[in-house]
């Protein structure tokens, strides 16, 4: 982790297991979830890094943070409260506001860059 400018590496060798998802949300036998935080401020209210996760599906009542993401590889479908579904694949950048209600479904192992602000 660094406290100065840096280039985000989409495949850092230092990725470690992450446990943001509970086992029940995974939709295949693969339950791989990895993370590497490139930056965190002192109180971790701002985070930036790379995250990878196997296919999963989760209904989220209130997204816990403000998050901007760029998909490096894989595919993610977000279904909004109004029923509208958007699919994001490699190269797509999108934002989810804190408090958003949605269904988060990774349909193909996802690797993304993220910038989180609590």
N, CA, C and O atoms as CSV, one atom per row, in Angstrom:
chain,resi,resn,atom,element,x,y,z
A,1,UNK,N,N,0.854,-1.173,0.000
A,1,UNK,CA,C,0.000,0.000,0.000
A,1,UNK,C,C,0.898,1.233,0.000
A,1,UNK,O,O,1.969,1.237,0.607
A,2,UNK,N,N,0.447,2.269,-0.686
A,2,UNK,CA,C,1.230,3.486,-0.807
A,2,UNK,C,C,0.431,4.692,-0.319
A,2,UNK,O,O,-0.797,4.648,-0.255
A,3,UNK,N,N,1.126,5.748,0.018
A,3,UNK,CA,C,0.446,6.966,0.441
A,3,UNK,C,C,0.755,8.111,-0.519
A,3,UNK,O,O,0.628,9.283,-0.164
A,4,UNK,N,N,1.157,7.762,-1.727
A,4,UNK,CA,C,1.450,8.785,-2.732
A,4,UNK,C,C,0.900,8.306,-4.078
A,4,UNK,O,O,0.271,7.250,-4.153
A,5,UNK,N,N,1.139,9.089,-5.147
A,5,UNK,CA,C,0.658,8.721,-6.473
A,5,UNK,C,C,1.207,7.359,-6.876
A,5,UNK,O,O,2.313,6.985,-6.484
A,6,UNK,N,N,0.437,6.629,-7.652
A,6,UNK,CA,C,0.842,5.295,-8.069
A,6,UNK,C,C,0.059,4.899,-9.310
A,6,UNK,O,O,-0.966,5.499,-9.633
A,7,UNK,N,N,0.547,3.899,-9.984
A,7,UNK,CA,C,-0.165,3.306,-11.117
A,7,UNK,C,C,-0.900,2.080,-10.598
A,7,UNK,O,O,-0.295,1.224,-9.953
A,8,UNK,N,N,-2.197,1.985,-10.872
A,8,UNK,CA,C,-2.954,0.811,-10.463
A,8,UNK,C,C,-2.507,-0.376,-11.319
A,8,UNK,O,O,-2.476,-0.289,-12.546
A,9,UNK,N,N,-2.171,-1.460,-10.676
A,9,UNK,CA,C,-1.737,-2.675,-11.345
A,9,UNK,C,C,-2.910,-3.642,-11.359
A,9,UNK,O,O,-3.390,-4.031,-10.295
A,10,UNK,N,N,-3.390,-4.047,-12.549
A,10,UNK,CA,C,-4.566,-4.915,-12.589
A,10,UNK,C,C,-4.306,-6.348,-12.136
A,10,UNK,O,O,-5.251,-7.110,-11.935
A,11,UNK,N,N,-3.062,-6.717,-11.975
A,11,UNK,CA,C,-2.770,-8.095,-11.554
A,11,UNK,C,C,-1.617,-8.129,-10.561
A,11,UNK,O,O,-0.615,-8.803,-10.798
A,12,UNK,N,N,-1.751,-7.409,-9.453
A,12,UNK,CA,C,-0.639,-7.384,-8.502
A,12,UNK,C,C,-0.390,-8.761,-7.892
A,12,UNK,O,O,-1.321,-9.490,-7.547
A,13,UNK,N,N,0.866,-9.086,-7.772
A,13,UNK,CA,C,1.256,-10.384,-7.200
A,13,UNK,C,C,0.865,-10.473,-5.726
A,13,UNK,O,O,0.809,-11.566,-5.164
A,14,UNK,N,N,0.597,-9.336,-5.105
A,14,UNK,CA,C,0.308,-9.306,-3.669
A,14,UNK,C,C,-1.168,-9.502,-3.331
A,14,UNK,O,O,-1.551,-9.342,-2.172
A,15,UNK,N,N,-1.996,-9.840,-4.302
A,15,UNK,CA,C,-3.430,-10.025,-3.996
A,15,UNK,C,C,-3.579,-11.115,-2.943
A,15,UNK,O,O,-2.914,-12.150,-2.992
A,16,UNK,N,N,-4.470,-10.854,-1.992
A,16,UNK,CA,C,-4.706,-11.776,-0.890
A,16,UNK,C,C,-6.185,-12.108,-0.793
A,16,UNK,O,O,-7.019,-11.363,-1.308
A,17,UNK,N,N,-6.525,-13.216,-0.141
A,17,UNK,CA,C,-7.944,-13.558,0.024
A,17,UNK,C,C,-8.718,-12.425,0.692
A,17,UNK,O,O,-8.237,-11.771,1.618
A,18,UNK,N,N,-9.927,-12.219,0.189
A,18,UNK,CA,C,-10.838,-11.219,0.730
A,18,UNK,C,C,-12.108,-11.952,1.135
A,18,UNK,O,O,-12.429,-12.996,0.567
A,19,UNK,N,N,-12.824,-11.425,2.098
A,19,UNK,CA,C,-14.021,-12.106,2.585
A,19,UNK,C,C,-15.198,-11.142,2.703
A,19,UNK,O,O,-15.899,-11.122,3.715
A,20,UNK,N,N,-15.408,-10.335,1.646
A,20,UNK,CA,C,-16.544,-9.416,1.647
A,20,UNK,C,C,-17.856,-10.165,1.445
A,20,UNK,O,O,-18.897,-9.757,1.960
A,21,UNK,N,N,-17.801,-11.261,0.695
A,21,UNK,CA,C,-19.011,-12.037,0.404
A,21,UNK,C,C,-19.115,-13.252,1.307
A,21,UNK,O,O,-18.109,-13.880,1.639
A,22,UNK,N,N,-20.335,-13.578,1.701
A,22,UNK,CA,C,-20.574,-14.808,2.447
A,22,UNK,C,C,-20.674,-15.955,1.444
A,22,UNK,O,O,-21.078,-15.728,0.304
A,23,UNK,N,N,-20.320,-17.174,1.832
A,23,UNK,CA,C,-20.314,-18.306,0.885
A,23,UNK,C,C,-21.635,-18.515,0.154
A,23,UNK,O,O,-21.629,-18.962,-0.993
A,24,UNK,N,N,-22.750,-18.210,0.773
A,24,UNK,CA,C,-24.062,-18.465,0.184
A,24,UNK,C,C,-24.346,-17.655,-1.086
A,24,UNK,O,O,-25.219,-18.038,-1.865
A,25,UNK,N,N,-23.632,-16.545,-1.317
A,25,UNK,CA,C,-23.932,-15.726,-2.492
A,25,UNK,C,C,-23.253,-16.224,-3.764
A,25,UNK,O,O,-23.623,-15.811,-4.863
A,26,UNK,N,N,-22.257,-17.113,-3.626
A,26,UNK,CA,C,-21.564,-17.615,-4.814
A,26,UNK,C,C,-22.490,-18.532,-5.600
A,26,UNK,O,O,-23.245,-19.314,-5.022
A,27,UNK,N,N,-22.422,-18.428,-6.932
A,27,UNK,CA,C,-23.340,-19.183,-7.788
A,27,UNK,C,C,-22.667,-20.359,-8.491
A,27,UNK,O,O,-23.313,-21.064,-9.266
A,28,UNK,N,N,-21.378,-20.579,-8.229
A,28,UNK,CA,C,-20.655,-21.729,-8.763
A,28,UNK,C,C,-19.835,-22.325,-7.621
A,28,UNK,O,O,-19.829,-21.794,-6.511
A,29,UNK,N,N,-19.154,-23.415,-7.896
A,29,UNK,CA,C,-18.288,-24.038,-6.887
A,29,UNK,C,C,-17.121,-23.114,-6.523
A,29,UNK,O,O,-16.599,-23.173,-5.410
A,30,UNK,N,N,-16.721,-22.271,-7.460
A,30,UNK,CA,C,-15.601,-21.355,-7.239
A,30,UNK,C,C,-16.031,-20.248,-6.278
A,30,UNK,O,O,-16.992,-19.527,-6.547
A,31,UNK,N,N,-15.324,-20.114,-5.165
A,31,UNK,CA,C,-15.613,-19.050,-4.204
A,31,UNK,C,C,-14.401,-18.130,-4.019
A,31,UNK,O,O,-14.191,-17.561,-2.948
A,32,UNK,N,N,-13.617,-18.003,-5.078
A,32,UNK,CA,C,-12.423,-17.160,-5.038
A,32,UNK,C,C,-12.811,-15.695,-4.904
A,32,UNK,O,O,-13.676,-15.196,-5.623
A,33,UNK,N,N,-12.156,-15.019,-3.973
A,33,UNK,CA,C,-12.321,-13.579,-3.786
A,33,UNK,C,C,-10.972,-13.048,-3.318
A,33,UNK,O,O,-10.461,-13.452,-2.273
A,34,UNK,N,N,-10.396,-12.127,-4.111
A,34,UNK,CA,C,-9.061,-11.595,-3.829
A,34,UNK,C,C,-9.094,-10.075,-3.846
A,34,UNK,O,O,-9.933,-9.471,-4.514
A,35,UNK,N,N,-8.176,-9.460,-3.105
A,35,UNK,CA,C,-8.101,-8.004,-3.052
A,35,UNK,C,C,-6.648,-7.563,-2.855
A,35,UNK,O,O,-5.839,-8.256,-2.239
A,36,UNK,N,N,-6.356,-6.392,-3.398
A,36,UNK,CA,C,-5.115,-5.704,-3.059
A,36,UNK,C,C,-5.450,-4.225,-2.964
A,36,UNK,O,O,-5.903,-3.628,-3.941
A,37,UNK,N,N,-5.233,-3.633,-1.809
A,37,UNK,CA,C,-5.488,-2.215,-1.601
A,37,UNK,C,C,-4.225,-1.440,-1.946
A,37,UNK,O,O,-3.188,-1.594,-1.301
A,38,UNK,N,N,-4.331,-0.604,-2.976
A,38,UNK,CA,C,-3.204,0.233,-3.387
A,38,UNK,C,C,-3.078,1.461,-2.491
A,38,UNK,O,O,-1.978,1.959,-2.254
A,39,UNK,N,N,-4.219,1.944,-1.996
A,39,UNK,CA,C,-4.212,3.154,-1.169
A,39,UNK,C,C,-5.319,3.070,-0.126
A,39,UNK,O,O,-6.424,2.606,-0.406
A,40,UNK,N,N,-5.005,3.523,1.065
A,40,UNK,CA,C,-6.007,3.705,2.124
A,40,UNK,C,C,-5.565,4.896,2.954
A,40,UNK,O,O,-4.403,4.975,3.354
A,41,UNK,N,N,-6.485,5.831,3.220
A,41,UNK,CA,C,-6.112,6.917,4.118
A,41,UNK,C,C,-6.145,6.388,5.555
A,41,UNK,O,O,-6.505,5.235,5.789
A,42,UNK,N,N,-5.766,7.238,6.513
A,42,UNK,CA,C,-5.596,6.775,7.904
A,42,UNK,C,C,-6.826,6.090,8.482
A,42,UNK,O,O,-6.699,5.068,9.156
A,43,UNK,N,N,-8.029,6.640,8.229
A,43,UNK,CA,C,-9.230,6.033,8.812
A,43,UNK,C,C,-9.939,5.078,7.835
A,43,UNK,O,O,-11.041,4.606,8.115
A,44,UNK,N,N,-9.311,4.806,6.710
A,44,UNK,CA,C,-9.828,3.907,5.667
A,44,UNK,C,C,-11.193,4.324,5.132
A,44,UNK,O,O,-11.987,3.485,4.707
A,45,UNK,N,N,-11.457,5.630,5.157
A,45,UNK,CA,C,-12.694,6.134,4.567
A,45,UNK,C,C,-12.530,6.350,3.066
A,45,UNK,O,O,-13.516,6.569,2.362
A,46,UNK,N,N,-11.297,6.289,2.572
A,46,UNK,CA,C,-10.992,6.346,1.148
A,46,UNK,C,C,-10.074,5.167,0.844
A,46,UNK,O,O,-9.026,5.004,1.469
A,47,UNK,N,N,-10.481,4.347,-0.125
A,47,UNK,CA,C,-9.716,3.159,-0.499
A,47,UNK,C,C,-9.629,3.066,-2.012
A,47,UNK,O,O,-10.561,3.456,-2.716
A,48,UNK,N,N,-8.521,2.556,-2.514
A,48,UNK,CA,C,-8.384,2.299,-3.941
A,48,UNK,C,C,-7.559,1.037,-4.119
A,48,UNK,O,O,-6.580,0.814,-3.408
A,49,UNK,N,N,-7.966,0.212,-5.077
A,49,UNK,CA,C,-7.230,-1.015,-5.304
A,49,UNK,C,C,-7.806,-1.830,-6.430
A,49,UNK,O,O,-8.491,-1.315,-7.313
A,50,UNK,N,N,-7.513,-3.126,-6.381
A,50,UNK,CA,C,-8.021,-4.071,-7.369
A,50,UNK,C,C,-8.653,-5.240,-6.615
A,50,UNK,O,O,-8.111,-5.713,-5.616
A,51,UNK,N,N,-9.811,-5.700,-7.108
A,51,UNK,CA,C,-10.576,-6.759,-6.455
A,51,UNK,C,C,-11.005,-7.756,-7.508
A,51,UNK,O,O,-11.345,-7.380,-8.630
A,52,UNK,N,N,-10.989,-9.032,-7.148
A,52,UNK,CA,C,-11.430,-10.084,-8.057
A,52,UNK,C,C,-12.389,-10.992,-7.317
A,52,UNK,O,O,-12.197,-11.287,-6.137
A,53,UNK,N,N,-13.436,-11.440,-8.025
A,53,UNK,CA,C,-14.422,-12.305,-7.383
A,53,UNK,C,C,-15.055,-13.238,-8.403
A,53,UNK,O,O,-15.347,-12.854,-9.536
A,54,UNK,N,N,-15.258,-14.486,-7.962
A,54,UNK,CA,C,-15.945,-15.494,-8.764
A,54,UNK,C,C,-17.426,-15.130,-8.894
A,54,UNK,O,O,-17.916,-14.263,-8.171
A,55,UNK,N,N,-18.141,-15.787,-9.811
A,55,UNK,CA,C,-19.567,-15.500,-9.979
A,55,UNK,C,C,-20.353,-15.598,-8.671
A,55,UNK,O,O,-20.183,-16.532,-7.887
A,56,UNK,N,N,-21.215,-14.607,-8.465
A,56,UNK,CA,C,-22.047,-14.548,-7.262
A,56,UNK,C,C,-23.245,-13.653,-7.554
A,56,UNK,O,O,-23.280,-12.944,-8.560
A,57,UNK,N,N,-24.213,-13.698,-6.669
A,57,UNK,CA,C,-25.414,-12.862,-6.801
A,57,UNK,C,C,-25.856,-12.437,-5.415
A,57,UNK,O,O,-25.991,-13.257,-4.506
A,58,UNK,N,N,-26.083,-11.127,-5.268
A,58,UNK,CA,C,-26.476,-10.612,-3.962
A,58,UNK,C,C,-27.468,-9.470,-4.125
A,58,UNK,O,O,-27.256,-8.551,-4.917
A,59,UNK,N,N,-28.559,-9.544,-3.360
A,59,UNK,CA,C,-29.511,-8.437,-3.304
A,59,UNK,C,C,-29.037,-7.488,-2.217
A,59,UNK,O,O,-28.902,-7.878,-1.058
A,60,UNK,N,N,-28.784,-6.238,-2.595
A,60,UNK,CA,C,-28.228,-5.255,-1.670
A,60,UNK,C,C,-29.295,-4.182,-1.410
A,60,UNK,O,O,-29.691,-3.456,-2.321
A,61,UNK,N,N,-29.747,-4.096,-0.177
A,61,UNK,CA,C,-30.771,-3.120,0.196
A,61,UNK,C,C,-30.234,-1.691,0.188
A,61,UNK,O,O,-30.948,-0.757,-0.178
A,62,UNK,N,N,-28.978,-1.525,0.590
A,62,UNK,CA,C,-28.388,-0.192,0.688
A,62,UNK,C,C,-26.875,-0.325,0.489
A,62,UNK,O,O,-26.164,-0.768,1.391
A,63,UNK,N,N,-26.387,0.059,-0.691
A,63,UNK,CA,C,-24.953,-0.062,-0.979
A,63,UNK,C,C,-24.187,0.694,0.102
A,63,UNK,O,O,-24.514,1.845,0.388
A,64,UNK,N,N,-23.176,0.074,0.709
A,64,UNK,CA,C,-22.570,0.635,1.920
A,64,UNK,C,C,-21.620,1.818,1.727
A,64,UNK,O,O,-21.281,2.491,2.701
A,65,UNK,N,N,-21.183,2.086,0.488
A,65,UNK,CA,C,-20.190,3.136,0.235
A,65,UNK,C,C,-20.488,3.789,-1.112
A,65,UNK,O,O,-21.298,3.285,-1.889
A,66,UNK,N,N,-19.822,4.920,-1.382
A,66,UNK,CA,C,-19.782,5.481,-2.734
A,66,UNK,C,C,-18.624,4.759,-3.420
A,66,UNK,O,O,-17.524,4.695,-2.871
A,67,UNK,N,N,-18.863,4.212,-4.625
A,67,UNK,CA,C,-17.791,3.463,-5.278
A,67,UNK,C,C,-17.798,3.682,-6.783
A,67,UNK,O,O,-18.827,3.552,-7.446
A,68,UNK,N,N,-16.613,4.021,-7.307
A,68,UNK,CA,C,-16.392,4.106,-8.747
A,68,UNK,C,C,-15.537,2.912,-9.120
A,68,UNK,O,O,-14.559,2.605,-8.438
A,69,UNK,N,N,-15.906,2.230,-10.209
A,69,UNK,CA,C,-15.218,1.006,-10.608
A,69,UNK,C,C,-14.926,1.012,-12.096
A,69,UNK,O,O,-15.667,1.597,-12.886
A,70,UNK,N,N,-13.837,0.356,-12.470
A,70,UNK,CA,C,-13.531,0.066,-13.868
A,70,UNK,C,C,-13.306,-1.435,-13.974
A,70,UNK,O,O,-12.477,-2.003,-13.263
A,71,UNK,N,N,-14.053,-2.067,-14.866
A,71,UNK,CA,C,-13.925,-3.509,-15.055
A,71,UNK,C,C,-12.659,-3.788,-15.856
A,71,UNK,O,O,-12.473,-3.251,-16.948
A,72,UNK,N,N,-11.791,-4.635,-15.302
A,72,UNK,CA,C,-10.570,-5.066,-15.984
A,72,UNK,C,C,-10.890,-6.302,-16.824
A,72,UNK,O,O,-10.483,-6.401,-17.982
A,73,UNK,N,N,-11.626,-7.242,-16.225
A,73,UNK,CA,C,-12.049,-8.443,-16.938
A,73,UNK,C,C,-13.301,-8.999,-16.277
A,73,UNK,O,O,-13.610,-8.682,-15.128
A,74,UNK,N,N,-14.016,-9.836,-17.026
A,74,UNK,CA,C,-15.228,-10.449,-16.492
A,74,UNK,C,C,-16.469,-9.657,-16.831
A,74,UNK,O,O,-16.454,-8.785,-17.699
A,75,UNK,N,N,-17.556,-9.979,-16.124
A,75,UNK,CA,C,-18.842,-9.358,-16.416
A,75,UNK,C,C,-19.684,-9.240,-15.144
A,75,UNK,O,O,-19.721,-10.140,-14.305
A,76,UNK,N,N,-20.351,-8.103,-15.040
A,76,UNK,CA,C,-21.198,-7.797,-13.889
A,76,UNK,C,C,-22.517,-7.232,-14.389
A,76,UNK,O,O,-22.533,-6.340,-15.238
A,77,UNK,N,N,-23.626,-7.749,-13.864
A,77,UNK,CA,C,-24.952,-7.199,-14.169
A,77,UNK,C,C,-25.500,-6.555,-12.907
A,77,UNK,O,O,-25.521,-7.177,-11.844
A,78,UNK,N,N,-25.942,-5.312,-13.022
A,78,UNK,CA,C,-26.581,-4.612,-11.916
A,78,UNK,C,C,-28.039,-4.395,-12.273
A,78,UNK,O,O,-28.355,-3.823,-13.316
A,79,UNK,N,N,-28.922,-4.852,-11.403
A,79,UNK,CA,C,-30.345,-4.620,-11.591
A,79,UNK,C,C,-30.778,-3.587,-10.566
A,79,UNK,O,O,-30.646,-3.791,-9.360
A,80,UNK,N,N,-31.299,-2.474,-11.068
A,80,UNK,CA,C,-31.703,-1.359,-10.224
A,80,UNK,C,C,-33.093,-1.596,-9.640
A,80,UNK,O,O,-33.817,-2.485,-10.088
A,81,UNK,N,N,-33.455,-0.815,-8.659
A,81,UNK,CA,C,-34.740,-0.955,-7.976
A,81,UNK,C,C,-35.921,-0.840,-8.942
A,81,UNK,O,O,-36.977,-1.424,-8.699
A,82,UNK,N,N,-35.750,-0.090,-10.036
A,82,UNK,CA,C,-36.828,0.073,-11.016
A,82,UNK,C,C,-36.898,-1.083,-12.011
A,82,UNK,O,O,-37.723,-1.057,-12.924
A,83,UNK,N,N,-36.033,-2.112,-11.848
A,83,UNK,CA,C,-36.042,-3.284,-12.721
A,83,UNK,C,C,-35.095,-3.203,-13.901
A,83,UNK,O,O,-34.896,-4.192,-14.607
A,84,UNK,N,N,-34.516,-2.047,-14.122
A,84,UNK,CA,C,-33.576,-1.848,-15.229
A,84,UNK,C,C,-32.272,-2.585,-14.922
A,84,UNK,O,O,-31.748,-2.478,-13.813
A,85,UNK,N,N,-31.742,-3.338,-15.907
A,85,UNK,CA,C,-30.480,-4.059,-15.726
A,85,UNK,C,C,-29.431,-3.494,-16.669
A,85,UNK,O,O,-29.696,-3.263,-17.849
A,86,UNK,N,N,-28.228,-3.273,-16.128
A,86,UNK,CA,C,-27.090,-2.838,-16.926
A,86,UNK,C,C,-25.988,-3.875,-16.765
A,86,UNK,O,O,-25.771,-4.403,-15.674
A,87,UNK,N,N,-25.288,-4.161,-17.870
A,87,UNK,CA,C,-24.178,-5.108,-17.834
A,87,UNK,C,C,-22.887,-4.359,-18.111
A,87,UNK,O,O,-22.815,-3.528,-19.016
A,88,UNK,N,N,-21.872,-4.666,-17.319
A,88,UNK,CA,C,-20.571,-4.022,-17.449
A,88,UNK,C,C,-19.517,-5.078,-17.725
A,88,UNK,O,O,-19.481,-6.120,-17.069
A,89,UNK,N,N,-18.648,-4.802,-18.712
A,89,UNK,CA,C,-17.578,-5.718,-19.092
A,89,UNK,C,C,-16.267,-4.935,-19.206
A,89,UNK,O,O,-16.232,-3.733,-18.946
A,90,UNK,N,N,-15.201,-5.618,-19.593
A,90,UNK,CA,C,-13.859,-5.026,-19.634
A,90,UNK,C,C,-13.863,-3.642,-20.290
A,90,UNK,O,O,-14.364,-3.460,-21.400
A,91,UNK,N,N,-13.293,-2.682,-19.574
A,91,UNK,CA,C,-13.181,-1.316,-20.058
A,91,UNK,C,C,-14.288,-0.389,-19.590
A,91,UNK,O,O,-14.149,0.830,-19.694
A,92,UNK,N,N,-15.382,-0.933,-19.078
A,92,UNK,CA,C,-16.482,-0.092,-18.605
A,92,UNK,C,C,-16.167,0.489,-17.235
A,92,UNK,O,O,-15.621,-0.191,-16.367
A,93,UNK,N,N,-16.518,1.753,-17.057
A,93,UNK,CA,C,-16.367,2.440,-15.771
A,93,UNK,C,C,-17.753,2.894,-15.337
A,93,UNK,O,O,-18.531,3.407,-16.141
A,94,UNK,N,N,-18.055,2.700,-14.050
A,94,UNK,CA,C,-19.369,3.076,-13.543
A,94,UNK,C,C,-19.268,3.452,-12.070
A,94,UNK,O,O,-18.242,3.232,-11.426
A,95,UNK,N,N,-20.350,4.023,-11.551
A,95,UNK,CA,C,-20.399,4.534,-10.191
A,95,UNK,C,C,-21.670,4.049,-9.520
A,95,UNK,O,O,-22.734,4.028,-10.138
A,96,UNK,N,N,-21.561,3.657,-8.248
A,96,UNK,CA,C,-22.720,3.322,-7.432
A,96,UNK,C,C,-22.694,4.238,-6.208
A,96,UNK,O,O,-21.699,4.284,-5.484
A,97,UNK,N,N,-23.775,4.957,-5.981
A,97,UNK,CA,C,-23.868,5.859,-4.837
A,97,UNK,C,C,-24.236,5.086,-3.570
A,97,UNK,O,O,-24.994,4.118,-3.612
A,98,UNK,N,N,-23.695,5.525,-2.470
A,98,UNK,CA,C,-24.026,4.954,-1.163
A,98,UNK,C,C,-25.541,5.006,-0.973
A,98,UNK,O,O,-26.181,6.016,-1.265
A,99,UNK,N,N,-26.106,3.897,-0.478
A,99,UNK,CA,C,-27.536,3.837,-0.227
A,99,UNK,C,C,-28.358,3.263,-1.365
A,99,UNK,O,O,-29.555,3.025,-1.201
A,100,UNK,N,N,-27.734,3.034,-2.528
A,100,UNK,CA,C,-28.452,2.497,-3.680
A,100,UNK,C,C,-28.924,1.069,-3.420
A,100,UNK,O,O,-28.180,0.241,-2.895
A,101,UNK,N,N,-30.171,0.797,-3.796
A,101,UNK,CA,C,-30.713,-0.561,-3.712
A,101,UNK,C,C,-30.515,-1.215,-5.074
A,101,UNK,O,O,-30.861,-0.630,-6.100
A,102,UNK,N,N,-29.951,-2.443,-5.090
A,102,UNK,CA,C,-29.702,-3.115,-6.363
A,102,UNK,C,C,-29.440,-4.600,-6.169
A,102,UNK,O,O,-29.250,-5.077,-5.050
A,103,UNK,N,N,-29.436,-5.311,-7.277
A,103,UNK,CA,C,-28.993,-6.699,-7.296
A,103,UNK,C,C,-27.656,-6.706,-8.025
A,103,UNK,O,O,-27.556,-6.251,-9.165
A,104,UNK,N,N,-26.640,-7.222,-7.365
A,104,UNK,CA,C,-25.270,-7.298,-7.865
A,104,UNK,C,C,-25.055,-8.743,-8.300
A,104,UNK,O,O,-25.117,-9.654,-7.474
A,105,UNK,N,N,-24.798,-8.965,-9.613
A,105,UNK,CA,C,-24.587,-10.327,-10.083
A,105,UNK,C,C,-23.368,-10.397,-10.990
A,105,UNK,O,O,-23.365,-9.867,-12.100
A,106,UNK,N,N,-22.339,-11.062,-10.493
A,106,UNK,CA,C,-21.148,-11.322,-11.296
A,106,UNK,C,C,-21.450,-12.580,-12.103
A,106,UNK,O,O,-21.670,-13.653,-11.541
A,107,UNK,N,N,-21.458,-12.438,-13.425
A,107,UNK,CA,C,-21.806,-13.560,-14.301
A,107,UNK,C,C,-20.578,-14.261,-14.865
A,107,UNK,O,O,-20.669,-15.391,-15.347
A,108,UNK,N,N,-19.434,-13.594,-14.805
A,108,UNK,CA,C,-18.145,-14.151,-15.223
A,108,UNK,C,C,-17.105,-13.545,-14.288
A,108,UNK,O,O,-17.117,-12.336,-14.060
A,109,UNK,N,N,-16.206,-14.364,-13.741
A,109,UNK,CA,C,-15.236,-13.871,-12.751
A,109,UNK,C,C,-14.819,-12.442,-13.065
A,109,UNK,O,O,-14.332,-12.143,-14.156
A,110,UNK,N,N,-15.020,-11.569,-12.091
A,110,UNK,CA,C,-14.820,-10.130,-12.253
A,110,UNK,C,C,-13.517,-9.686,-11.611
A,110,UNK,O,O,-13.210,-10.063,-10.480
A,111,UNK,N,N,-12.759,-8.886,-12.336
A,111,UNK,CA,C,-11.619,-8.179,-11.764
A,111,UNK,C,C,-11.863,-6.710,-12.058
A,111,UNK,O,O,-12.141,-6.333,-13.196
A,112,UNK,N,N,-11.759,-5.877,-11.017
A,112,UNK,CA,C,-12.063,-4.455,-11.186
A,112,UNK,C,C,-11.081,-3.603,-10.387
A,112,UNK,O,O,-10.535,-4.030,-9.370
A,113,UNK,N,N,-10.877,-2.383,-10.884
A,113,UNK,CA,C,-10.250,-1.336,-10.097
A,113,UNK,C,C,-11.380,-0.670,-9.336
A,113,UNK,O,O,-12.494,-0.565,-9.848
A,114,UNK,N,N,-11.108,-0.220,-8.121
A,114,UNK,CA,C,-12.139,0.469,-7.360
A,114,UNK,C,C,-11.571,1.697,-6.653
A,114,UNK,O,O,-10.387,1.772,-6.323
A,115,UNK,N,N,-12.458,2.639,-6.441
A,115,UNK,CA,C,-12.186,3.823,-5.616
A,115,UNK,C,C,-13.405,3.976,-4.734
A,115,UNK,O,O,-14.504,4.239,-5.222
A,116,UNK,N,N,-13.212,3.808,-3.426
A,116,UNK,CA,C,-14.302,3.820,-2.457
A,116,UNK,C,C,-14.168,5.027,-1.540
A,116,UNK,O,O,-13.079,5.344,-1.062
A,117,UNK,N,N,-15.285,5.688,-1.306
A,117,UNK,CA,C,-15.358,6.764,-0.320
A,117,UNK,C,C,-16.549,6.461,0.569
A,117,UNK,O,O,-17.664,6.277,0.080
A,118,UNK,N,N,-16.318,6.408,1.869
A,118,UNK,CA,C,-17.419,6.128,2.811
A,118,UNK,C,C,-18.208,7.381,3.105
A,118,UNK,O,O,-19.168,7.340,3.874
